[in-house]
């Protein structure tokens, strides 16, 4: 279990909304804080992960549930 500072629920949303909401939330957070993103649209999992890595953030963990996924992202400056 990863400790986190903020949580974002994007279940029920399809791309590009999960990525756009993740970007907006990360912009509001401070460097070093961890964002927990919960979603259920399979392509969003890879898109959020790719967005985070391409923008210099650290993906700490990705958890797979039966009907959802959880991604933990540590914000970098």
PyMOL commands that place a pseudoatom at each C-alpha (Angstrom):
pseudoatom trace, name=CA, resn=UNK, resi=1, chain=A, elem=C, hetatm=0, pos=[0.000, 0.000, 0.000]
pseudoatom trace, name=CA, resn=UNK, resi=2, chain=A, elem=C, hetatm=0, pos=[1.421, 3.338, -1.077]
pseudoatom trace, name=CA, resn=UNK, resi=3, chain=A, elem=C, hetatm=0, pos=[0.812, 6.394, 1.075]
pseudoatom trace, name=CA, resn=UNK, resi=4, chain=A, elem=C, hetatm=0, pos=[-0.671, 9.290, -0.881]
pseudoatom trace, name=CA, resn=UNK, resi=5, chain=A, elem=C, hetatm=0, pos=[-1.581, 12.948, -0.415]
pseudoatom trace, name=CA, resn=UNK, resi=6, chain=A, elem=C, hetatm=0, pos=[-4.413, 13.387, -2.924]
pseudoatom trace, name=CA, resn=UNK, resi=7, chain=A, elem=C, hetatm=0, pos=[-6.886, 11.071, -4.658]
pseudoatom trace, name=CA, resn=UNK, resi=8, chain=A, elem=C, hetatm=0, pos=[-8.505, 11.458, -8.061]
pseudoatom trace, name=CA, resn=UNK, resi=9, chain=A, elem=C, hetatm=0, pos=[-11.408, 9.240, -9.167]
pseudoatom trace, name=CA, resn=UNK, resi=10, chain=A, elem=C, hetatm=0, pos=[-11.808, 9.082, -12.949]
pseudoatom trace, name=CA, resn=UNK, resi=11, chain=A, elem=C, hetatm=0, pos=[-14.055, 6.016, -13.061]
pseudoatom trace, name=CA, resn=UNK, resi=12, chain=A, elem=C, hetatm=0, pos=[-16.757, 6.255, -15.704]
pseudoatom trace, name=CA, resn=UNK, resi=13, chain=A, elem=C, hetatm=0, pos=[-14.689, 8.614, -17.871]
pseudoatom trace, name=CA, resn=UNK, resi=14, chain=A, elem=C, hetatm=0, pos=[-13.039, 7.842, -21.189]
pseudoatom trace, name=CA, resn=UNK, resi=15, chain=A, elem=C, hetatm=0, pos=[-9.952, 9.362, -22.777]
pseudoatom trace, name=CA, resn=UNK, resi=16, chain=A, elem=C, hetatm=0, pos=[-8.856, 12.040, -22.954]
pseudoatom trace, name=CA, resn=UNK, resi=17, chain=A, elem=C, hetatm=0, pos=[-10.633, 13.099, -19.734]
pseudoatom trace, name=CA, resn=UNK, resi=18, chain=A, elem=C, hetatm=0, pos=[-8.707, 10.851, -17.286]
pseudoatom trace, name=CA, resn=UNK, resi=19, chain=A, elem=C, hetatm=0, pos=[-5.364, 12.182, -18.533]
pseudoatom trace, name=CA, resn=UNK, resi=20, chain=A, elem=C, hetatm=0, pos=[-6.546, 15.799, -18.584]
pseudoatom trace, name=CA, resn=UNK, resi=21, chain=A, elem=C, hetatm=0, pos=[-7.909, 15.551, -15.042]
pseudoatom trace, name=CA, resn=UNK, resi=22, chain=A, elem=C, hetatm=0, pos=[-4.697, 13.867, -13.851]
pseudoatom trace, name=CA, resn=UNK, resi=23, chain=A, elem=C, hetatm=0, pos=[-2.611, 16.676, -15.365]
pseudoatom trace, name=CA, resn=UNK, resi=24, chain=A, elem=C, hetatm=0, pos=[-4.799, 19.349, -13.757]
pseudoatom trace, name=CA, resn=UNK, resi=25, chain=A, elem=C, hetatm=0, pos=[-4.644, 17.694, -10.340]
pseudoatom trace, name=CA, resn=UNK, resi=26, chain=A, elem=C, hetatm=0, pos=[-0.851, 17.297, -10.512]
pseudoatom trace, name=CA, resn=UNK, resi=27, chain=A, elem=C, hetatm=0, pos=[-0.513, 20.985, -11.415]
pseudoatom trace, name=CA, resn=UNK, resi=28, chain=A, elem=C, hetatm=0, pos=[-2.338, 21.860, -8.170]
pseudoatom trace, name=CA, resn=UNK, resi=29, chain=A, elem=C, hetatm=0, pos=[-0.051, 19.678, -6.039]
pseudoatom trace, name=CA, resn=UNK, resi=30, chain=A, elem=C, hetatm=0, pos=[3.374, 20.375, -4.570]
pseudoatom trace, name=CA, resn=UNK, resi=31, chain=A, elem=C, hetatm=0, pos=[6.583, 18.652, -5.646]
pseudoatom trace, name=CA, resn=UNK, resi=32, chain=A, elem=C, hetatm=0, pos=[7.064, 15.337, -3.844]
pseudoatom trace, name=CA, resn=UNK, resi=33, chain=A, elem=C, hetatm=0, pos=[3.369, 14.771, -3.139]
pseudoatom trace, name=CA, resn=UNK, resi=34, chain=A, elem=C, hetatm=0, pos=[1.751, 11.525, -4.287]
pseudoatom trace, name=CA, resn=UNK, resi=35, chain=A, elem=C, hetatm=0, pos=[-1.462, 11.340, -6.299]
pseudoatom trace, name=CA, resn=UNK, resi=36, chain=A, elem=C, hetatm=0, pos=[-3.635, 8.223, -6.265]
pseudoatom trace, name=CA, resn=UNK, resi=37, chain=A, elem=C, hetatm=0, pos=[-5.643, 7.888, -9.494]
pseudoatom trace, name=CA, resn=UNK, resi=38, chain=A, elem=C, hetatm=0, pos=[-8.515, 5.382, -9.630]
pseudoatom trace, name=CA, resn=UNK, resi=39, chain=A, elem=C, hetatm=0, pos=[-10.028, 4.526, -13.010]
pseudoatom trace, name=CA, resn=UNK, resi=40, chain=A, elem=C, hetatm=0, pos=[-11.926, 1.856, -14.883]
pseudoatom trace, name=CA, resn=UNK, resi=41, chain=A, elem=C, hetatm=0, pos=[-11.314, 2.617, -18.579]
pseudoatom trace, name=CA, resn=UNK, resi=42, chain=A, elem=C, hetatm=0, pos=[-8.482, 0.234, -19.592]
pseudoatom trace, name=CA, resn=UNK, resi=43, chain=A, elem=C, hetatm=0, pos=[-6.784, 2.505, -22.184]
pseudoatom trace, name=CA, resn=UNK, resi=44, chain=A, elem=C, hetatm=0, pos=[-6.607, 5.294, -19.597]
pseudoatom trace, name=CA, resn=UNK, resi=45, chain=A, elem=C, hetatm=0, pos=[-4.276, 3.225, -17.423]
pseudoatom trace, name=CA, resn=UNK, resi=46, chain=A, elem=C, hetatm=0, pos=[-1.547, 3.205, -20.071]
pseudoatom trace, name=CA, resn=UNK, resi=47, chain=A, elem=C, hetatm=0, pos=[-2.269, 6.779, -21.163]
pseudoatom trace, name=CA, resn=UNK, resi=48, chain=A, elem=C, hetatm=0, pos=[-2.029, 8.167, -17.605]
pseudoatom trace, name=CA, resn=UNK, resi=49, chain=A, elem=C, hetatm=0, pos=[1.162, 6.224, -16.952]
pseudoatom trace, name=CA, resn=UNK, resi=50, chain=A, elem=C, hetatm=0, pos=[2.741, 7.415, -20.210]
pseudoatom trace, name=CA, resn=UNK, resi=51, chain=A, elem=C, hetatm=0, pos=[1.685, 11.028, -19.549]
pseudoatom trace, name=CA, resn=UNK, resi=52, chain=A, elem=C, hetatm=0, pos=[3.214, 10.939, -16.063]
pseudoatom trace, name=CA, resn=UNK, resi=53, chain=A, elem=C, hetatm=0, pos=[6.521, 9.446, -17.205]
pseudoatom trace, name=CA, resn=UNK, resi=54, chain=A, elem=C, hetatm=0, pos=[6.834, 11.734, -20.224]
pseudoatom trace, name=CA, resn=UNK, resi=55, chain=A, elem=C, hetatm=0, pos=[6.340, 14.748, -17.953]
pseudoatom trace, name=CA, resn=UNK, resi=56, chain=A, elem=C, hetatm=0, pos=[9.013, 13.722, -15.465]
pseudoatom trace, name=CA, resn=UNK, resi=57, chain=A, elem=C, hetatm=0, pos=[6.759, 12.381, -12.710]
pseudoatom trace, name=CA, resn=UNK, resi=58, chain=A, elem=C, hetatm=0, pos=[7.477, 9.056, -11.014]
pseudoatom trace, name=CA, resn=UNK, resi=59, chain=A, elem=C, hetatm=0, pos=[4.961, 6.213, -11.286]
pseudoatom trace, name=CA, resn=UNK, resi=60, chain=A, elem=C, hetatm=0, pos=[5.358, 4.490, -7.915]
pseudoatom trace, name=CA, resn=UNK, resi=61, chain=A, elem=C, hetatm=0, pos=[2.907, 1.626, -8.430]
pseudoatom trace, name=CA, resn=UNK, resi=62, chain=A, elem=C, hetatm=0, pos=[0.080, 0.352, -10.612]
pseudoatom trace, name=CA, resn=UNK, resi=63, chain=A, elem=C, hetatm=0, pos=[-2.529, -1.914, -9.054]
pseudoatom trace, name=CA, resn=UNK, resi=64, chain=A, elem=C, hetatm=0, pos=[-5.027, -3.962, -11.030]
pseudoatom trace, name=CA, resn=UNK, resi=65, chain=A, elem=C, hetatm=0, pos=[-8.461, -4.795, -9.627]
pseudoatom trace, name=CA, resn=UNK, resi=66, chain=A, elem=C, hetatm=0, pos=[-11.243, -6.810, -11.202]
pseudoatom trace, name=CA, resn=UNK, resi=67, chain=A, elem=C, hetatm=0, pos=[-13.032, -3.746, -12.530]
pseudoatom trace, name=CA, resn=UNK, resi=68, chain=A, elem=C, hetatm=0, pos=[-10.623, -0.888, -11.897]
pseudoatom trace, name=CA, resn=UNK, resi=69, chain=A, elem=C, hetatm=0, pos=[-6.985, 0.183, -11.691]
pseudoatom trace, name=CA, resn=UNK, resi=70, chain=A, elem=C, hetatm=0, pos=[-5.038, 2.395, -9.306]
pseudoatom trace, name=CA, resn=UNK, resi=71, chain=A, elem=C, hetatm=0, pos=[-1.939, 4.396, -10.251]
pseudoatom trace, name=CA, resn=UNK, resi=72, chain=A, elem=C, hetatm=0, pos=[0.264, 6.198, -7.720]
pseudoatom trace, name=CA, resn=UNK, resi=73, chain=A, elem=C, hetatm=0, pos=[2.190, 9.150, -9.167]
pseudoatom trace, name=CA, resn=UNK, resi=74, chain=A, elem=C, hetatm=0, pos=[4.834, 11.174, -7.325]
pseudoatom trace, name=CA, resn=UNK, resi=75, chain=A, elem=C, hetatm=0, pos=[4.954, 14.722, -8.586]
pseudoatom trace, name=CA, resn=UNK, resi=76, chain=A, elem=C, hetatm=0, pos=[8.307, 16.035, -9.734]
pseudoatom trace, name=CA, resn=UNK, resi=77, chain=A, elem=C, hetatm=0, pos=[9.141, 19.715, -10.171]
for i in range(1, 77): cmd.bond("trace and resi %d" % i, "trace and resi %d" % (i + 1))
show_as sticks, trace
zoom trace
